[in-house]
Structure formats: structure tokens, C-alpha cells
């Protein structure tokens, strides 16, 4: 995954980012945060998070990592844990993810209701395309800071004012039947850098304190399953990009970072 520190303006080429040398897992604790994040997103829904509690243990399907968290909003239960990852050579990939040192979130979204829901949890590295690429990195997530908390999020964003697309941009997701769950992973490179869509979308842009001490994971969930269409990725549907509304952005409560 190649997160962008600053989005390129239309017509500008993004500068190539130098590759980071690989670091062994045990060295992550000694890394200093040397990057930038951003503050609030204009025009986006406020996140919905129920009471944060430790994720239940003993269930082999439950995420089990550092600082496991569970939140319930309506008929959606979100479980997520975070841990340091990354100890292979620079440029190598595992399951589509570039394994530089970073933070890896394991999550599970469960539908406890009686109707199907749609989780927007397959985020292309760039928004704007009318089709979901077949080689999309399913572990990619947006990375920014919201109110002093590192947010690793799988969601859509509103189209910027005066921007028009020839074809409606899409992102990927999963339809979750009543009583069913979907599991996945989300990755944030370390040292932390801003990773949000370009200026065609309304997204966080500003630098913040690099010594962020808390994290949360968010995923957009709604009931618009009728908008889901097949994609080139097995088991993944493509849906029009839209900003979460009301309580559609489900987030775990803020928790202490596993590394500082």
C-alpha cells in the first residue's frame, strides 16, 4: 500500500515515494512517529460508537490482538484489534499488502438484525473509477486523525463541490445476511502518514500532532443492498461511493496505541 501524504491536484503527477528499508518486528517499539495526519473531515457523518468493551475471548472467529475492542450500533456489531506488523523486505507483498512496518487491524462485522446490510469495507487506493479494479488491495484503509484519535477507516467520502464524474465512482463491499459476519484486515504504514482520497472528494487535509496516542477502527455500514453489483473481485460487490450519513459510520471507541 502506498499512502499519500498530500493529495495531488488534478493534472499533477504524484511524486514517487522512496521505499523504506524493512525493519524487524521487534524494532517497531523504538520507532518515532515522524509523519503527518489530519483533523476533521468536512461534511462527513459523525461516527457511531457504542460502549467500548474488551472483545470476547475463546471464540476462534473473534479478532485477537492488542487492545481488542467491541462496539454495537443498532443491528451492527463491530469487533477490532490492532497490533504492530511488518518484518519482510521492502517492496514485498503478502496478500496484496506491502509489508513495511505498520499497524494491522483485524476486524469482524456482524449483522444481528433481520435484514441484510452492506459493509463498505473494500477501499481502492484511489477513489474516482467507475469500476472496482480486480487487483484491489482488500487490506487498504483510509488513515487520518479525528479529534486527537488515529482513525483507520473503510468508508466513502462526499464528492467535492463543483466536481462531476462521467461515471459514478464506486468502492467495494460485502452484503451481510442476518446473523452472518464478515472478517477482514486494515493496514496503516508506520511511521504514520495521511492516506485519504484526492481533492475530488471532501476528506481530512490538515497536519496534526504526530504523537497521537489513541486509535479507532471505523467501517461504513448501511442497508442499501439494492445498489450492490458484482465486481471483478470474488465475493466482493461494488457500490456507488457515498459519504456515511447519520449513524452509518460505525467506530470502535478510542483505545491506547500499541506503539508510540
C-alpha positions as CSV (number, residue, x, y, z in Angstrom):
1,X,0.0,0.0,0.0
2,X,1.3,3.4,-0.9
3,X,-0.4,6.1,1.2
4,X,-0.2,9.7,0.2
5,X,1.0,12.5,2.5
6,X,-0.6,15.2,0.3
7,X,-3.2,14.5,-2.4
8,X,-2.2,15.6,-5.9
9,X,-4.2,18.3,-7.5
10,X,-5.9,17.4,-10.8
11,X,-3.4,17.3,-13.6
12,X,-0.4,16.9,-11.2
13,X,1.7,13.8,-11.0
14,X,2.3,12.4,-7.6
15,X,6.0,12.3,-6.7
16,X,7.3,8.8,-6.3
17,X,7.8,7.9,-2.6
18,X,11.1,6.3,-1.6
19,X,10.8,2.8,-0.3
20,X,11.5,2.3,3.4
21,X,14.1,-0.3,4.4
22,X,12.4,-3.2,6.1
23,X,12.6,-3.4,9.9
24,X,12.2,-6.4,12.1
25,X,9.0,-6.6,14.2
26,X,10.9,-6.1,17.4
27,X,12.2,-2.7,16.3
28,X,8.8,-1.2,15.9
29,X,8.7,-0.2,19.6
30,X,11.7,2.0,19.0
31,X,10.3,3.9,16.0
32,X,9.4,7.6,16.5
33,X,6.3,8.9,14.9
34,X,7.7,11.0,12.1
35,X,4.7,11.7,9.9
36,X,1.6,13.8,9.4
37,X,-2.0,13.1,9.9
38,X,-5.1,15.4,9.6
39,X,-8.0,16.6,11.6
40,X,-11.7,16.7,10.9
41,X,-13.5,15.8,7.7
42,X,-16.0,18.4,6.5
43,X,-19.4,17.2,5.5
44,X,-19.0,13.7,6.9
45,X,-21.2,11.9,9.4
46,X,-20.2,11.8,13.0
47,X,-19.0,8.3,13.9
48,X,-21.4,6.0,15.8
49,X,-19.7,4.0,18.6
50,X,-21.4,2.1,21.3
51,X,-19.7,1.4,24.7
52,X,-16.2,0.1,24.0
53,X,-15.5,-3.2,25.8
54,X,-12.9,-5.9,25.5
55,X,-13.7,-8.3,22.7
56,X,-14.9,-11.6,23.9
57,X,-12.3,-14.3,24.2
58,X,-12.4,-18.0,23.4
59,X,-14.2,-17.5,20.0
60,X,-11.8,-18.6,17.2
61,X,-13.6,-16.1,14.8
62,X,-13.1,-13.1,17.1
63,X,-10.2,-10.7,16.4
64,X,-7.5,-11.3,19.0
65,X,-4.8,-8.7,19.0
66,X,-3.5,-5.8,21.0
67,X,-6.3,-3.7,22.6
68,X,-9.3,-5.7,21.2
69,X,-12.4,-3.6,21.1
70,X,-16.1,-4.3,20.5
71,X,-18.9,-1.8,19.7
72,X,-22.6,-2.3,18.9
73,X,-24.7,0.2,17.0
74,X,-28.2,-0.9,16.2
75,X,-28.0,-4.3,14.5
76,X,-24.3,-4.0,13.7
77,X,-21.6,-5.4,16.0
78,X,-18.0,-4.3,15.2
79,X,-15.0,-6.1,16.7
80,X,-11.5,-4.9,16.0
81,X,-8.0,-5.4,17.4
82,X,-4.7,-3.8,16.4
83,X,-1.1,-4.9,16.6
84,X,2.3,-3.9,15.1
85,X,3.2,-5.8,11.9
86,X,5.9,-5.8,9.2
87,X,9.2,-7.6,9.0
88,X,9.9,-8.6,5.4
89,X,11.9,-6.9,2.7
90,X,10.8,-3.5,1.3
91,X,8.7,-4.0,-1.8
92,X,7.5,-7.5,-0.9
93,X,3.8,-8.1,-0.6
94,X,1.7,-10.5,1.4
95,X,-2.0,-11.0,0.5
96,X,-1.8,-7.8,-1.5
97,X,-0.3,-5.7,1.3
98,X,3.1,-4.1,1.2
99,X,4.6,-5.2,4.4
100,X,6.5,-2.2,5.6
101,X,6.4,-1.7,9.4
102,X,2.9,-0.7,10.3
103,X,-0.2,-1.3,12.3
104,X,-2.5,-4.1,11.3
105,X,-6.2,-4.2,12.3
106,X,-8.2,-7.4,12.3
107,X,-11.9,-6.8,12.3
108,X,-15.3,-8.6,12.2
109,X,-18.6,-7.0,11.3
110,X,-21.7,-9.0,12.4
111,X,-25.3,-8.4,11.4
112,X,-27.5,-9.1,14.4
113,X,-30.7,-7.8,12.7
114,X,-33.3,-9.4,10.5
115,X,-32.4,-7.7,7.2
116,X,-29.2,-7.8,5.1
117,X,-26.8,-4.9,5.5
118,X,-24.0,-3.6,3.3
119,X,-20.4,-3.1,4.7
120,X,-18.3,-0.7,2.6
121,X,-15.1,-2.4,3.5
122,X,-13.1,-2.8,0.3
123,X,-11.5,0.6,-0.3
124,X,-9.5,1.2,-3.6
125,X,-6.3,3.2,-3.1
126,X,-7.8,5.9,-5.3
127,X,-11.5,6.9,-5.5
128,X,-12.9,8.0,-8.8
129,X,-13.1,5.0,-11.0
130,X,-16.5,3.7,-12.3
131,X,-15.4,0.1,-11.7
132,X,-13.6,-1.7,-8.9
133,X,-10.2,-2.9,-10.0
134,X,-9.7,-6.7,-10.0
135,X,-6.4,-6.3,-8.1
136,X,-7.7,-4.0,-5.4
137,X,-5.8,-4.4,-2.1
138,X,-8.6,-5.6,0.3
139,X,-6.5,-4.5,3.3
140,X,-6.3,-0.9,2.2
141,X,-7.9,1.6,4.5
142,X,-8.0,5.4,4.9
143,X,-5.7,6.7,7.6
144,X,-6.3,10.1,9.3
145,X,-6.7,11.7,12.6
146,X,-10.0,12.8,14.1
147,X,-10.3,14.8,17.3
148,X,-6.9,13.5,18.5
149,X,-7.5,9.9,17.7
150,X,-5.9,7.9,14.9
151,X,-8.7,6.7,12.6
152,X,-8.2,3.7,10.4
153,X,-11.4,3.7,8.3
154,X,-13.1,1.9,5.5
155,X,-15.7,4.4,4.2
156,X,-16.7,6.6,1.3
157,X,-16.4,10.4,1.1
158,X,-18.6,13.1,-0.4
159,X,-17.8,14.4,-3.8
160,X,-16.1,17.9,-3.6
161,X,-18.1,20.9,-4.7
162,X,-18.1,21.6,-8.4
163,X,-16.7,18.1,-9.2
164,X,-18.6,16.0,-11.7
165,X,-17.7,12.4,-12.8
166,X,-18.5,10.9,-16.2
167,X,-19.4,7.7,-14.4
168,X,-20.3,7.4,-10.8
169,X,-17.2,6.3,-8.8
170,X,-17.5,3.0,-6.9
171,X,-15.9,1.2,-4.0
172,X,-16.2,-2.4,-2.8
173,X,-18.1,-4.1,0.0
174,X,-19.9,-7.1,1.4
175,X,-23.6,-7.9,1.8
176,X,-24.0,-9.4,5.2
177,X,-27.1,-11.6,5.7
178,X,-29.0,-11.6,9.0
179,X,-26.9,-13.5,11.6
180,X,-23.8,-13.6,9.4
181,X,-20.4,-11.9,9.7
182,X,-17.6,-10.7,7.5
183,X,-14.0,-10.5,8.6
184,X,-11.1,-8.6,7.2
185,X,-7.9,-6.6,7.8
186,X,-6.9,-2.9,7.6
187,X,-3.4,-1.6,7.4
188,X,-1.7,1.6,8.3
189,X,2.0,2.1,7.4
190,X,4.4,3.2,10.2
191,X,5.6,5.9,10.7
192,X,2.1,7.1,10.2
193,X,1.2,9.1,7.1
194,X,-2.0,10.6,5.9
195,X,-3.9,8.4,3.4
196,X,-7.2,9.9,2.1
197,X,-8.8,10.4,-1.4
198,X,-7.6,13.2,-3.6
199,X,-9.2,16.6,-3.9
200,X,-12.1,15.4,-5.9
201,X,-13.5,14.3,-2.6
202,X,-14.2,16.1,0.7
203,X,-11.6,14.5,3.1
204,X,-9.3,15.5,6.0
205,X,-6.3,17.5,4.9
206,X,-4.6,19.2,7.9
207,X,-1.5,18.2,9.8
208,X,-1.9,17.2,13.5
209,X,0.2,16.2,16.5
210,X,2.4,13.3,15.3
211,X,2.5,11.8,18.9
212,X,-1.1,10.6,18.6
213,X,-1.8,8.2,21.5
214,X,-5.1,6.6,20.6
215,X,-6.6,4.6,17.7
216,X,-10.0,3.5,16.5
217,X,-11.3,1.5,13.5
218,X,-14.4,2.5,11.6
219,X,-16.4,0.9,8.8
220,X,-19.4,2.3,6.9
221,X,-22.5,0.1,7.1
222,X,-26.0,0.8,5.7
223,X,-29.0,-1.1,4.3
224,X,-28.6,-0.1,0.6
225,X,-28.0,-3.6,-0.6
226,X,-30.2,-3.0,-3.7
227,X,-27.3,-0.8,-5.0
228,X,-24.8,-3.7,-4.9
229,X,-23.5,-5.0,-8.2
230,X,-21.0,-7.8,-9.0
231,X,-17.3,-6.8,-9.2
232,X,-14.1,-8.3,-10.6
233,X,-13.1,-9.4,-7.1
234,X,-14.5,-12.8,-5.9
235,X,-17.1,-12.4,-3.1
236,X,-17.0,-8.5,-3.3
237,X,-19.7,-6.3,-4.6
238,X,-19.2,-2.8,-6.0
239,X,-21.4,0.1,-4.8
240,X,-21.5,3.8,-5.6
241,X,-19.3,5.9,-3.3
242,X,-21.2,8.0,-0.8
243,X,-20.4,9.6,2.5
244,X,-21.8,7.9,5.6
245,X,-24.9,9.5,6.9
246,X,-26.4,9.6,10.4
247,X,-25.1,6.5,12.3
248,X,-23.7,4.7,9.2
249,X,-20.1,5.2,10.2
250,X,-19.6,2.6,13.0
251,X,-16.4,3.0,15.0
252,X,-14.8,1.3,18.0
253,X,-14.1,3.5,21.0
254,X,-10.7,5.2,21.3
255,X,-8.1,2.9,22.8
256,X,-4.4,3.3,23.6
257,X,-2.0,2.8,20.7
258,X,0.1,-0.4,20.8
259,X,3.2,1.6,19.9
260,X,4.2,5.2,20.3
